[in-house]
Amino acid sequence: MTIGIALLTLLHILIPIYWLGGDLGAFYSSTFMTDPKRTVGERMMALKILNNIDMAPRTTLILAFPTGFALAWAKGWLAVPGFAVVIAAVAFLGWLALAWAVHLNHGGGAGIKRLDIAIRYGVLIALALTGIAGVAGDVAIPFFIALKLCIMACCIGLGLIVRRQLVPLFGAIRTMTSTGPTAETDAIIAAVNGRARISVLTLWALVLIASFLGIATPV
């Protein structure tokens, strides 16, 4: 194994490490946000920590494909030209910059937010179609890579579902910060987090399966 391939392998291995680690931190922080015994200030601080930590899994989700694509090309698993790897890397780094712009603007900037969502749907569809075609044998890619593409599409889909699940949370938080917590706002916050946690746990399972496939590399 050359140094270049070793570094690519290490980089790709770090993806699930930071993905699951960041998700675990966000998961734990959410317990403080939903705790009615905490003050409003403490709960808002937990929310701020959660939002910042959550950028680790959001970043690794975007980097998962270009690092895996480059590694598959370097190991000869995919018969694609080198410039395709470079184009993918540049495109996904551009998407990553956009995702960070949305975060740093605290979700503001309707235009860049819509663009980010549109890219997620586009990438989801492209990965799903390619993965399904690979599983069916219509595209000449290794079976384990086809499965990983399908899993990646599911992960992006779950991320979009979580975003929708969190929508009622924003109104409850605004009410809590302006008038103080109530039984109704606490119930909404707890319910939203309960639904989102199911999606997050499912996502964790998918990341672990994808990691296993990358290690086992079944044909």
N, C-alpha and C positions, 0 to 999 in steps of 0.2 A: 504494500500500500504506500503510495506516494504521500508526501507532506500535504499536498493540495487536497487530495481525497480525504486524508485524515482530518484536516481542518473542516472540510465540508461536512464530514460525518459528525464531528463534534458539534458544529453549529446546528445541524439538524436534530441531534439528540437534545440539545439545550431547549429546543422548541417546547416539547411536552413538559420539561422540568419547570420552566418559567410559566407555562400555561397553567399547569395544575397548581403550582405554588402560589401564583397570583390569585387564582380562583379561590384557593383555600383561605388566603388572607381576606379577600372580599367577603367570602362566606362567613367567616368569623366576625368581621366588622359589622355585618348586617344584624347579628344578634344584639349588639349594643344599640343599633338604630331602632330596633323594634321593642326594646325593653321599656315599658311605661314607667319603670322606677327611676330611670335616668332623667336628668334635666333636659330641657330643650337644647341647651348649648352642648351638652355631652352627645346627644343624639345627632345633632347637626355636624359635630366634629367627626363622629363615626361615619356619617354619610360622606363627608369630604374625603376621609381616609379610604373608604370603600371605592369612591369614584377614581381616585388616583391609583390605587392598587390594581383596579380593574383594567387599567391600560396595559398591564403586563400580558394578560391573556388576549386582549384585543390586538396587541402588537404581534404576538406570536402566531395568532390565527392568520394574519396577513403574510407573515414570513414563512409559514409552513410550506406553501406551494413552491415559491421560488427556490428555497434551499433544497427541498426534495427533488425538484425538477433538475437542478444543477447536479445534485448527487447522482441521480439516475442516469443523467447524460455522461457524467465522468466515469461511472462504473460500466457503461455500455449497455445498460438496461433499456435505454430509449435511443432509437436511431433518428436523432434530430440534429440539425446543424447547430454549431456553437453559437451563432448569432441569435438563434431563437431563445437560448438560455439568457443571453444578455438582454434581449428585449423584454423577456418576462421579468427579469430582476429589476430593470428600470421601471417598468409599468407598476409592479407591486410596491416598489419603494415610493413611487409617486402616490399610490393609494394610501400607503402608510403615512406619508406627510399630510395627506388630506384628513385622515382619521385623527391625527394629532391636532390638526388645526381645529377640527370640530370640538375636541376635548378642551383645548386651551381657550376656546371661545365660550366654554361652559354650555355647549350645545347650541349656541347662537349661530347666526349666519344661515338663514333658511336655505340659501342656494347651495352652499358647500355641504350642508347636511343632507339635502335631497340627492346631491351627486354621490355622496358616500353610500347612501342606501341603494341608489340605482346600480352602482358598481357591485355591491354585495349581491343583488339579485342576478346581475349579469354573470358574475363569477360562479355563483351557485348553479345556474343553469348550464354553463359551459362545463363545469366539473362533473355535474350529474350526468349529462349526456355522454361525455367522453368515458366516464367510469362505467356506465351501463353498457355502452358499446364495447368496452374492453372486456367486461364480464361475459358478454354474449359472444365474444370472438370476432366482432365486426371490425375492431381496431387492434392492430398488432402491438399490444403492450402487455407486460407481465401481469398475471392475474392478481398478484398482491398489490400492485400499483393501481390497478383498476378499482379494487376494493377500497384502497386508501382514498382515491379520488371521490368515490361515493360517500365515504365517511366524512371527508372534508366538506362536501356539499351539505351533508346533514348538520355538521357543526355550524356552518354559516346560517343554515335555516333555523337552527335552534337559537342562535344569537339574535336573529330577527324576531323570533317568537318572544324571547325574553324582553326585547325592547317594547313590544306591544303589551306584554304583561305588566310592565312597569308604568304605563301611562297613568293609571289612577293614582299612583304614588305621588306624582308631582303636585296635584291639587291638595292632597292630604298634608303634604309637607308645607305648602304655602299657608294653609290654614293653621297648622301647628305653630309655625314661626310667627304668625301675625296675632293670633288670639290665644295661643297656648294649646296643649294637647287636650283632646276630648276622647270619650269612649268611642265615638264614631271614627275619628281620624286614626286612633290606635288600631281599631278593627280593620280599617282599610289597609294600613301599612302592614299589619300582620298577615292579612289575606294575600296581598300582592307578593310579599316575600315568600310565603308558603308555596304559591304557584311557581314562582321563579326558581325556587330551590329544586323543585322536581326537574325542571328543564336543565338546570346546572348539573345536577347529579347524572342525568342522562348524558350530557355532554362529556363529563369526566369519563364515563364508561366508554364512550366512543373514542376519546383520545387514547385511552389505555389499549383499546383494541387496535387502533392504528399504529401505536408504538410496538405492539407485539408483532404485527404484520411486517413492520420495517425491520425487526430483528430476525424473525423466522424466514422472511422472504420466500414464502411458498410460491411455486410456479403457477 
